[in-house]
Amino acid sequence: MKLPELRIAGLKPSLPIFQGGMAVRLSTHRLAAAVAEAGGVGIIAGTAMTARELAEEIRKARALTKGIIGVNVMYAASAFAELVKAAIGEGIDLVVSGAGFSRDMFTWGRESGTPIVPIVSTARLARTAEKLGAAAVVVEGFEAGGHLGTDESMKKIVPEVAEAVSIPVIAAGGIVDGEDIREAFGLGATGVQMGIRFGASEEGNGNDRLKQAYVDAGADDIILIKSPVGLPGRAIRNAFTEKLAEGRVPAPEHCSKCLKVCSQVFCIREALINAQRGRLDDGIIFSGKYIEKVRDILPVRDIIGRLTSRLAELPAPPPFKRPLVRPATAT
Ligand SMILES: Cc1cc2nc3c(=O)[nH]c(=O)nc-3n(C[C@H](O)[C@H](O)[C@H](O)COP(=O)(O)O)c2cc1C
């Protein structure tokens, strides 16, 4: 099949594939640059970095590729504005905001000419984002890894959003192989965002023990946890999630106030850093729902090569038909 052309403001990646931002420090310059170099959009996850660290990551990615590099910052982060402005100051190609967005980020985008791409989980929010000036939306369903903004499937939400907006729609959540990508295009998406497939790559910035945990995990190991951010999170069951479920994880002694709102039941930042560093028994291993399809740690070049070869073999999906507007029933 021929891939759709993804255009986000003036940006034209040669492949309509975003690598999802993965904090804390799982998608850093090396992964983002490898994806950008292969023709996709590489995303550095800025959440829980300092502005200086994020700027440094952007410079390192730029030194490795001339491809498209974006940043992802979670709106829930206290340093959201500071990090987004730092990325814009470095001339980042686009900004993705996770788990919410603010009105003023669109002003920062407009003033600097930086495309702003919020992650949304409803058609209503997608429409609001478009009105505020979003250049595209990532539509993330329940199948995604990390914090979840919905309990609905990407397969239900993507067609609703594609119907509701005229900006590009990038589907995310549970997309691992060529068949998944084809299906997303058939639902009205013109791009896809993939998280865990790229997290489990050679260039992914997690410790080898973390990557091995991805490869070893089966469908039964996937659970939902209650994150102190106030959202559910999709993760791999481990000693830490068992302790959490039994209420045996002590509340943090120190708090850096890294989140705008936090229940402080446990420190999610520390748990994610532990996982990234391979201290898995004290860490939260965020993961997409279909981790069982990820069976090997590959270089990004090979992941993208396999995806594009498979897509070339597959027939085009049936054309996306906008759902018929139901006439109001007379009462
Ligand atoms: C380990 C991990 C960390 C993540 N961190 C973030 C993040 O910092 N910001 C964000 O918007 N999404 C985050 N996500 C979501 C991904 O960017 C992506 O949208 C999602 O994982 C897509 O689902 P998939 O993993 O099934 O492909 C994270 C996902 C994982 C697995």
PDBQT file of the ligand as one rigid body, heavy atoms in Angstrom, charges set to zero:
ROOT
HETATM    1  C1  LIG A 401       7.445   3.944  29.088  1.00  0.00    +0.000 C 
HETATM    2  C2  LIG A 401       6.476   4.918  28.512  1.00  0.00    +0.000 A 
HETATM    3  C3  LIG A 401       6.593   6.259  28.833  1.00  0.00    +0.000 A 
HETATM    4  C4  LIG A 401       5.709   7.190  28.267  1.00  0.00    +0.000 A 
HETATM    5  N1  LIG A 401       5.869   8.514  28.553  1.00  0.00    +0.000 NA
HETATM    6  C5  LIG A 401       5.071   9.441  27.964  1.00  0.00    +0.000 A 
HETATM    7  C6  LIG A 401       5.308  10.824  28.170  1.00  0.00    +0.000 A 
HETATM    8  O1  LIG A 401       6.232  11.241  28.840  1.00  0.00    +0.000 OA
HETATM    9  N2  LIG A 401       4.453  11.699  27.575  1.00  0.00    +0.000 N 
HETATM   10  C7  LIG A 401       3.399  11.277  26.780  1.00  0.00    +0.000 A 
HETATM   11  O2  LIG A 401       2.640  12.107  26.277  1.00  0.00    +0.000 OA
HETATM   12  N3  LIG A 401       3.190   9.951  26.544  1.00  0.00    +0.000 NA
HETATM   13  C8  LIG A 401       4.012   9.045  27.098  1.00  0.00    +0.000 A 
HETATM   14  N4  LIG A 401       3.849   7.711  26.809  1.00  0.00    +0.000 N 
HETATM   15  C9  LIG A 401       2.891   7.324  25.746  1.00  0.00    +0.000 C 
HETATM   16  C10 LIG A 401       3.633   7.107  24.410  1.00  0.00    +0.000 C 
HETATM   17  O3  LIG A 401       4.214   8.294  23.941  1.00  0.00    +0.000 OA
HETATM   18  C11 LIG A 401       2.711   6.544  23.298  1.00  0.00    +0.000 C 
HETATM   19  O4  LIG A 401       1.717   7.464  22.922  1.00  0.00    +0.000 OA
HETATM   20  C12 LIG A 401       2.030   5.279  23.688  1.00  0.00    +0.000 C 
HETATM   21  O5  LIG A 401       2.919   4.451  24.365  1.00  0.00    +0.000 OA
HETATM   22  C13 LIG A 401       1.492   4.601  22.457  1.00  0.00    +0.000 C 
HETATM   23  O6  LIG A 401       1.113   3.289  22.723  1.00  0.00    +0.000 OA
HETATM   24  P1  LIG A 401       2.062   2.029  22.354  1.00  0.00    +0.000 P 
HETATM   25  O7  LIG A 401       3.135   1.992  23.369  1.00  0.00    +0.000 OA
HETATM   26  O8  LIG A 401       1.114   0.881  22.449  1.00  0.00    +0.000 OA
HETATM   27  O9  LIG A 401       2.586   2.268  20.971  1.00  0.00    +0.000 OA
HETATM   28  C14 LIG A 401       4.690   6.766  27.385  1.00  0.00    +0.000 A 
HETATM   29  C15 LIG A 401       4.584   5.392  27.071  1.00  0.00    +0.000 A 
HETATM   30  C16 LIG A 401       5.467   4.477  27.612  1.00  0.00    +0.000 A 
HETATM   31  C17 LIG A 401       5.342   3.033  27.225  1.00  0.00    +0.000 C 
ENDROOT
TORSDOF 0
